[in-house]
């Protein structure tokens, strides 16, 4: 039995009753986190463009585009829109060690869309989530993240697999049809990183995850009707791992499958910026709290981290808001002047702020010796003040990682922070419903009243710069 088939058999056999309570809770936390990120991202200009496209393709469906006053559409279109909105502001969850997998945006939202379309309840949705997470995370691990070193945006390539598996689990595909769904998904994988090199077109980064979610619905739906795909799509000579990644770890596809829950390795973001910036921003928070200095006191900053941090995410003068969130120098500079935990701190005004941009230009980045042959998020931030004092902090972990998970109150706090533009009472009630998801018979979430104000008025002003 090859690896693709083993993953298909596992996914087809997942049952809610067999899942440990702590795995179910982790799935519910990630689901709640994802819905909050979608609700925050629904009114950003790039999200509105994708929503308009989804609406233009027809609203005769039962799957809701999440957001106050937004319509129900067909499942693939809801998956497209919600996947893009989940990733709309660098807030969505991913895995650690980083494997290029974003479970909420690429795998949960298509499962939700199909569950709504078919009238499926919370227990089956949780089982589908775990089936998709356990397989997609392992596919991500097998890539060794080499898909990105070859110029692909990793979640756009891993996402269709997880989406197809989660949706296929809801459709009750047997192992044969699940194998075909995975095979079809391999031909729908895509997403290029050129936006990071060119400094233009960063909206497409959001589309990659929405497209992955949509592709999973297509792959599972076609497989359900008898459409076939290659049964060696992952490991074959012209399969995903060889073509997209080159060097890879084949054994990681099935290592611990059914014994160790990869779902527990999903982490939630604390800051609305690319994950490579999180440890550096956390270091700045720690240093400022300890030494009580301001951004205007800083002469220079050096950050020692991974090669990716020092190259791809080293963007001293980002051209627009989306590239600013992808830029470690900008995020570190912003953390000296604003609250980096509040996504509303990241806006067009901040991108154009002279003090923030000047400090970002004084950030230098290097590759730490410890990061040359290891996969790590760790970074060491060294701040030199104008009066000659030098402060340094190494951070390898932050709240939201598997080692330091958010507790129930911290989860609720983040959920309400991201959704505070909506009706507060409704959002508090929604969070409680999500914590009891296994007892929800229907999943028609977010029939919320109109927001008190638009989420992203600030972001619209940046759209013209994109």
N, C-alpha and C positions, 0 to 999 in steps of 0.2 A: 504494500500500500504506500503510495507516494505521499508527500507532505500536503499537497493541496487536498487530496482526498481525506487525510486524517483531520484536517481542520474542518472540512465540510461535515464529516461524521460527528465530530464533537459538537459543532454548532447546532446541528439538527436535533441532537439529543438533550440539549440544555433544558432543564425544567425549573421553574420557580421554587418548587417544594424542596429541591435539592440544594439550594443556594444558602450558604451560611448567612446569619443575620448581619454580620459586619460588612459582608460584600453587598448585600441588599442596601444597607445604609449608605455605603460609598456610592452606589449607583444613584440613589435618590439625591445625595448631595450634588453630584455632578449634573443631574437633570435640573435641579433647582438653580444651580449656578448658570447653566446654559440658558434657561428661560430668562433669567435676569439680564444676561448679556444681550439676548435678542431684543428684549424690551428697551434696553438702553440704546441699542443700535438702530432701532426701526426707523427713526426720523432723520438719520444722517443723509446727506445728499446722495451719496453713492448707493445707500440702501433704497432710497425712494426711487431711483432709476430702475433698480432691479424689481422692486415691487410693481412699478408701473408696467414693466415688461410682463411680469407674471399675470397681472390683471388683464393686460391686452390679449393674452392668449386664451382668456376665457375664465369665468368665475363659477362655472357649473361644477362644483365639487363640494366635498365635505371637510377638506383639510384646511385648517385656518392658518393664514399668515399672521403670526403673533404680533399683536400691537393693538392699541385702542382704535376701534373703528375700522380695522382692516378686514378684508373679505375672506371668505372661504373659497378655495380654488381646488383644482385637481392635485393629487398627492405629489407628483413630480415637481409642479410649480411651487407648492408650499415648501417642499424640501429645498429647492433652489433659493427661494427668498429667505427662508429662516436660516439656512446654512451661511449665506452671505452676511446676514444681519448678526449672527452669533460672532462672526469674526470681524465685524465692522469697525471695532475700536480697540483691537489688541487686548481683549478682556477674557477670551474664552479659554477653557481648560485644555491641558495637554498632558503628556506623560513624562515621567522621569525614571530612569535616564531618558533624555530626549531622544525620541525615535521618530520624530516627524509625524506624530499622530495627534489629532485633535478630536477626541471622542465625541464631545458634545456637538460641535458644529457639523461634523461630517457623518456621524453615525446615529446620534440620538434624534436629530430633527427629521431625517427621513423616516425613522421608525415611528415617531409621533404622527407624522403626516399619514402614514398607512394605517396606523391604529385608529386615528380619527375617521378615516375613510371607511374602515370596516367595522367600526363600533367595538373595538377591542379595549379591554380595561387595563388597569395599572399593573396587575401581576404579570400579564403577558408582555407588557412593554418593558418591565424590569428584566425579565428573562431574555428578551431580545437584545436589550442593552448589554447585558453581560456576555451573551453569545458573541455579539459584534466586537465588544471590547477585548475579550480574551483572544480572539483571532487577529484582529487588526493590530493590536499592540505587539503581538508576536511577529507579525509581518514587518512592522516598523523596526523591531529589534534586529530582524534578519538583514535589513538594509544597511546596518551600521551607519546610517545617515549618509551613505555615499551617494544617494540620489541627489542630495543637495550639492555635494561637491562636483557633480556632473552638470549642475545648472537647473535641476528640477526643483520646484517648490514641493517639499516632501508631502504635506497633507493633501495636496491635490492628487498625489499618486497613491498614497495608502488609503485615502478616504473612500474611494469607490468600493474597495474590498469590504471594509467594515460596514458600510451602508448596505451593500448587497446582502451580507450575512444577517444583519439585524432585521432587515425587511423580509428576507427569506424565512427567518425564524417565525415572524408574525404570520407569514403566508403558509406556515407549516410545510415547507419544502422538505422532502426526504433527502437522504444523503446524495443521491444521484443528481437531483435537481439543484441542490445546494452547491455541488461541485461545478455544475454548469453556470450557476450564478457567479461564482468566484471567477470562473474562466471568462465570462463575458465582461466582468468588472475590469479585468486586466487590460482589455482593449479600450476602456474608457478612462484610464488613468492619464493625468496630464497636469500641466502647470509649470511655467518657466519663471526663473528668478531674474530675468533681465530687468525688471522694474528696479531691483536693488542696485544694479550696476549703472543703469542709465539715469537714475534719479527722476524718472518720469513714469507716469502710468501706474501708480501704486494702487489705484482702485481695483486693478485686476487681481491683486493679492486676495481681496475679499471674495471675488468671484470664484477663485480656485476651490474654496471650501464649499460654496453653494453648488457649484457644478459637480463636485464629488458626491454630495448628498443626493442631488437629482439623478446622477448616474447609477447610484445604488438602487434606486426605485426601478429604473429601467432594467437593470441587469436581473434583479429578482423577478420582476414581472415577466420578462421574456423567458426566463428559465422555467417559471411556473407553467407557461404555455407550451413547453417542450423545446424551446430554442436552446441550442447547445453552444458551449465554449470549450476551449482546450482544457483537458483534465490535468495538465502539467503546467498550468499558466504561471505558477510561482517559481518552480525549480527547473523548468525545462531550458534547453540551450538557448532558445529565443524567448524565454519567459521573463517575467517581471524582474526578478533579482539580477539576472545576467544582463539584461538590456538597460534597465534604469540605474543599476547600481555598480555593475562590475564586481568588485570585491564585496563579498557578503558573508553572512553566517547562516548557512542552511539549517544547522541544528537548532537555531533559535526559533524556527517556525513551530516546532512542537515541544521544545524543552519545557517540562513541568506542566504540559497541557492536561487539564483535569485534576491537577494536584496543587498547583500554586496559582493563586488568582492575580493575574496581571491587572485586573480592574483596580486593585488597591494601590497601584503605582500612578494613578491619575492625580495630577496636582492642579490646584486652583490658583489663579494669578492674584497677586496682591496689588500690583501696579498696572495701569493701562498702557503698557509698553511691551516691546518684544521681550521674550523670556530671557534673552541673553543680557538684558540690562538690569534684571531684578536684583542680582546680588550687589551690583555696583550702587544702585539706588538705595538698597538697604544699608550699605556701608555708609553712604552719605547721611542717611537718617540717624544712624548710630553716632557718627562723628559729630554731627551738629548738636545732637542732644547732650553729648558728653562735654563738648568744648565750647558751646554757646557762641559760635561764630556765624557770620552772615555771608551771603554770596559776594557782597561788595568787598569783603576782607580777603578774598581768594586771589592769589597770584597765578597759580597753575594747578593742574590736576593730572596725575598719571594713573592709568588703569592697566593692570597686568592681568590678563585673562586668557581665553582660548584664542586659537587662530581665527575662528569665525568672528569673535568679538573684535579682534584687531584689524580685520579686513572688511568683511561684508557689512558689519554693523558699525563700522567706524565712519560716520557721516557727519563731519563737523558742522556743516552748514546746510541742513535739509531745506529743500525747496518748498515743502508743503507740510501740512499736519500729519498726513499718513507716513511720510518719510521721517518726520520728527519722532514719531513713536517707534520707528525702526532704528533710530540713531541713539547709540549709547552716549556719546558726548552731549547731545541735546538733553536726554532724559536726566543725566547726572547734573547738568547745569540747571535744569528746571527744578530739580529737587532742592536746590539751594535757595530758591525764591518762592516756591509754591508747595502745596500739599500734594505729593506725588501719588497718594492713594486715591484721591478724588479724580475721577475721569474728567470732571469739568475743569480741572486745572490745565488740561491739554486742549488748547483751543487756538484759533487763528491769531488771537492777540498775543499769546505766549510765543508762537512761532516767530512773530515779528518783533518781539521784545528785544530791545537793544542790549540790555544787561545780560539776558539769558544767552543770546547769540554770541556776545563777546566772550562770555565764560566758556561756552561750548568750543569756541575757537582755541581756547587755551588748554584743552584736554588732549593729552597724548595717550596713545594706546600701544601696548606691547604684548607679546606672548609670554606668559609665565612658564618657567621651566617645568612646573608640575603639570601643566596642561598640554605639553607637547605630545605625550603618549597616553593620555587618559581622557575619558569623557567626563567632563565636569562643568558645572555652572559657576564654580568658585572664581572670585576675582579679588584682587587686592587694590584698594583705592588709596592713593597717597595724595594728600592735599597740602600744598604749600601756601601759607598766608603771606600777605604783603609785609608783615612785620618779621618774617623769617621763621616763624614756627612751622613745624611740619607734623602732620597727623597722618596715621596710617591705620587701615582696618581691612582685614581679610574676612570675607563672608562666603560661606559655602552653602548656606541653607537660609530659608526664610519661611514665614508662616504661609501655609498652603501646600507645602511639599508633603510627600508621604511621611517623612520623618517628623514634620511639625504641622499636622493637619489643623485646619480651622475647627474649632469646637462648634456646638450647636448655636450658641449665642453669636459667635463671630460669623457663622454662615448667615444667620438672620440679619445681622447688621449690614453685611455686604449686599444681600438681596434687596433690602430696603433702601440702601444708598443708591444702587443702580436704578431702582424703579421709583424714586421719589417724585418724578414728574407725573406719575399716575396717581390715582386715588389711593391714599395711604391705607385706608381700612381694607379696600379690596386687595391690595398687595400683601398686607399682613395675613389676610385670610388665604390668599393663594399660596403663600409660603407654608402655612399649616397644612393645606391640602397636599402639597408636594411631599411633605414629611410623612404623610399617611397614604402615599401613592398606591400602595398595594391594595387598598380598599376602595379605590376609585373605579367605578364601573364605566364611566365615560370620561373622555379626555379632551373635552372642548374647553381648553383653558383660555384665559385672558379675554373674556368678554367684558373688558374693562371700559369704564366711561372715558370720555375724552380727557387727555392729559391737561393738567393745570397750565402748562406752557410747553412749547416745543422743546424737545430734548437738546437739539443741536443747532440752535440758532447761530452759535459761534462757529460751528463747522461749516455751515453754508457759506460763510464769508471766506472760508478757505478753499471752497470748491473751485472757484475761478482760477486759483493758482495751481490746480492739479493738472 
